[in-house]
């Protein structure tokens, strides 16, 4: 497993942010290859990159000659290739809980607010900015309501989404809270999510993965 890890990433992509957290939690060294999703009409559409990821999306992880796409698949690959520390719990029941929390973000909230969706609204349907903002907030708030209920009412929730060590669900939650704040979502109704976010961001693995700390960050 000594081959180089190379992460094709965009500083503000929440899916790439998830993977950066996972790599950092594992203590893995990796090279960041910026893919600017706006510049040059979107560098994810350039032919050399599309060969690596035909979906025209980030992140993409290259490990030696292997190429892995989709953030959750990448995170599970990391967990299987480097089992310690674990991103997923030991028991099937607990793994199912953590995966379900992660997928609320990765499968239900994030895709509706992804850049390509927002660009389609703007460029094809000419949806006004105020209506696009309402769309973004609507689906984040609905998803966060479910997450707040699931996390606040389950004794399996600890300092983090599951117990006392951060894992896969936290890798997904923290970037989505970043997105929520970016788009002006009022977090007052989600105290458990905020508490977990703050506990995570106090850790170097999460702090180093923040968008503003990336080599391609635009300030």
N, C-alpha and C positions, 0 to 999 in steps of 0.2 A: 504493500500500500504506500510505497515511497514516491509515487508519481506526483507531479506538481498539481495542485488544485488551482483552477482559474475560474473566477466568477465573473460572468458578463452581467453587468449591473447598471442601474440608473439610480442616482442618489435619492430621488424622491419616490421611487417605486416601492410600494409597501410589500409587494411580493418578494422583491430582492432584499428588502429590509429584514424580512423573516429569515431568509437564508443566512444573511450576515450574522444575525443573532445566533443561529444554530452553529455556524462555524466557530464563532467566538466562544460559545459555551463549551464546545468540544476542545477548545484550545488549538485549533488547526490553523496553520499558516496558509494563506492563499493570496493569489494575485487578483486584484480588481481590474477588470477591463471595462471602462465606461462605454455604455451604449446610450447616447443622448436621444431621448424619445421625441424631442421637438426639433432639434437642429437638423439641417439638411433634409427637411421633410420627414424626419424620423429615421435615425440611423438603424433602427430595428428592421427597416425595409431594404437596407443595402444587401446586394446579392451575397457577399461573403458571410454576412451574419445569417441570412435566411437559410443558407446551407446548414448552419448549426441549429437553427430553430425555425422551422417552417411556419410556426404560428406568428412570427414577427413580434415576439414578446420577450421580456426579461422576467425572471432570471434564467440563465443557462449556466450549468456547472460543468466544466470540463475537468475530468480526473484522468490524466494520462491521455489515452486514446478514447476513453469513454465519455459520452456526452449525456447528461441527465437534464431533463426539462420538467417544468412544473414544480413550484416551490414545495408543496407537501411531499411530492415524490423525492425531491432532493433531500429534504430533511429526514425522511425515513431511510434513504440511502446512507446518509451520514450516520444515522443511529445504528444501522446494521454493520457498516464498515468500521466504525469506531464506537464500540458499545458503551464506553464509559467516558464521561458521565452520560446517563441515559436521558433521552428526550421523551421516551414513552415508558410508562410504568411496567412492572413485572407481570401483572396478572391480566388476563384477557378482559375482565370486567373493567378494570381501571384504564386499560388502553382504549377500550371502546368509549369510555367517558371523555378522555382527553381528545381523541379523534373527533368526537361529535362537537366538542367546543371549538376545536380548530376549524372544522368545516363550516360552522355557522359563519365564521369570518370569511374563509377562503372560497366557499362555494355559494353562499347566500348574500353576504353584504358586499364584499369587494367587487365581484364581477359587474354589479349594476352601476358601480361608480368608477369603473376602469376608464383609462384615458381614451381608448378606442370608442367606447360608448359615448363619452362626452363629446368627442370630436365629431361623431356621426350626428348627434343632436345639433351641434353648432353648424357644421359644414353642409349637411344634407337636408336636415329638417329646419334649420335656421331658428332653433329654439332660443329665446332670449336668455341672457345670463341669469336673470332672477329666477326663471323657471327651472333652469338647469341646477341652480343652487338648491331650490326646493326639492328637486328629485334626489339629489345627493343626500340631503339631510333626512328625507323621508325614510330611506332604506337603512341608513346608519342607525337612526333612532329606533326603528322597528327591531333590527337585529340586536342592538345593545339592550333593549328591553328584555328580550329573551335571555341574553347572556347574564344580565344582572340577576334575573330570577333564578337561573340555574346555578349560578355561583354563590349567591347569597343564602340560598336555602339548602345547600348540600354540605354535610359535614366533611366531605372529602376535600372541600376547598380549604386551603391553609393560607400561608403567607402569599402563595402563588395560586394559579388556577387549580392546581392539584397538589396538595400537600405542601411540604416545606422546601421543595427544590423546583426551580423553573424548568419548564419543558416545552413540548410542542405547542400546547395551547397558548402559553405566554409568548412564544415566538410569533404567533398570529395576532394576539390581542394588542400588544404594544404598538405595532405599526398601524393598526386600524384606529387606535385612539389618536395617534399622530394625525392620521387623515381627518378624523372627526374634528380635532382642534383646528386643523388647517382650513376646514370649510365652515367653521363657526358653529359647530354643534354645541349646545348647552349640556355640559356633563353633570349638572346638578342631580339629575335623577339616577345617576349610575355610580354611586359611591364605592361599590365593591370593585368596579372596573378601575376607577381612579386609584383606589388603594393598592390594587395589584400592580397597576402601571408604575406607580411611584416606587414600590418595592423593587420592581424589575430594573427601573432606570438607575437605581442606586448601585447596581452591579456593573462592573467594568465591561462585561460581555455585551450588555445592552447599551451602555453609554457609548462605547466605541462604535456601535452599529448605527447610531443616530444618523439621520440624513445629513445634518449639518457637519458631521465629522468625516464625511466621505471625500476622497480626493477630487471628485468631479462636482462637489457641492457648489451651488451658486448662491451667494449671499447678497 
